[in-house]
Amino acid sequence: MKGPASPREDELLRLLGPAGFLRLVEARGGTRLYVPSTGDRTALSQELGQDVVDRLVESHRRNYIIVPLAREFRARHYRAAGQSNSEIALRLCVTEKAVEKMFGRMAAPPVKGSGDPRQLRLFG
């Protein structure tokens, strides 16, 4: 077995899609995760969903990966879902000031309740 790999956040996002990536980082963010050789009927597939585990197995089978915290990704998602800075801070285990700074550094911060920030807009 190899040591822990550190796939980049964008690599995992492409591999798992936004919903799968969110499930992964909410469940295991900041930890070292062993990817089994098969995802059939594992506790991990119950926790993350079979589709997410199948994709992880396909690319990282029998290896450890370091799951990113993905705080900015999660903050964008939570803001688009309508959550306040206070709620986001609690979910990310940071201060409200840190959330404000995070959104302040973003070129295009999501509007509260705007839906998925990666989704294309049909009109406007």
Residue pairs with C-beta under 8 A, 6 or more apart in sequence:
1 62
1 63
1 64
2 63
2 64
3 64
4 32
4 63
4 64
4 65
4 66
5 60
5 63
5 64
5 65
5 66
6 65
6 66
7 15
7 60
7 65
7 66
9 68
9 70
9 73
12 21
12 24
12 67
12 68
13 21
13 73
15 21
15 55
15 56
15 59
16 23
16 24
16 52
16 55
16 56
18 77
18 116
18 118
20 48
20 49
20 51
20 52
20 55
21 70
21 73
22 73
22 74
22 77
23 48
23 49
23 52
24 48
24 52
24 56
24 67
25 67
25 68
25 69
25 70
25 73
25 74
26 74
27 47
27 48
28 48
28 67
29 67
29 68
29 69
29 70
30 67
30 68
30 69
31 66
31 67
32 64
32 65
32 66
32 67
33 44
33 64
33 65
33 66
33 67
34 63
34 64
35 56
35 57
35 60
35 61
35 62
35 63
35 64
35 65
36 42
36 44
36 53
36 57
36 61
36 62
37 57
37 61
37 62
38 57
39 45
39 50
39 53
39 54
39 56
39 57
42 53
44 53
45 52
45 53
56 65
69 92
71 92
71 94
71 102
72 102
72 106
74 88
74 91
74 92
75 88
75 92
75 99
75 102
75 103
76 106
76 109
76 110
76 117
77 116
77 117
78 87
78 88
78 91
79 88
79 103
79 109
79 110
79 111
79 112
79 114
79 117
80 110
80 111
80 112
80 113
80 114
80 115
80 116
80 117
81 113
82 112
82 113
83 91
83 112
84 112
85 96
85 99
85 100
85 103
86 96
88 99
89 95
89 96
89 98
89 99
92 98
92 99
103 109
108 117
110 117
